[in-house]
Amino acid sequence: MKRNDLIVFQYSQDASTLVESGTFVVINGIETSGTASDPALTQEDLLSDKAAFDQMALWRVSVSGVTISAPVKLFSVYQNNVDHAADKNN
């Protein structure tokens, strides 16, 4: 059997206190004998006032039987932002 698991960053906000939190979690995919697909994630527009929960996929790990693949990165790092943040003179 095969499946894809996702390592995600999970954001949530308590509606009554407005306290925000974030955790890293693993979302397990559904096993199949065919081609594995990624599990569904909850993705909301965090810029809207209504968003209280969001999941961002960071890494995919494919599992085939008892064999686990190397993690595949699913995000990009924008080098220009890193350079800008490091430059304290601008």
Number of C-alpha atoms within 10 A of each C-alpha: 13 19 22 22 22 24 20 20 16 19 18 17 15 11 11 6 7 10 9 12 11 13 10 14 13 15 18 15 19 14 17 13 10 9 10 18 15 17 13 11 14 9 14 14 11 13 7 8 7 10 15 16 18 18 21 18 21 16 18 20 20 21 18 16 11 8 9 13 12 11 14 12 12 13 10 7 7 8 9 9 10 10 10 11 11 10 9 7 6 6
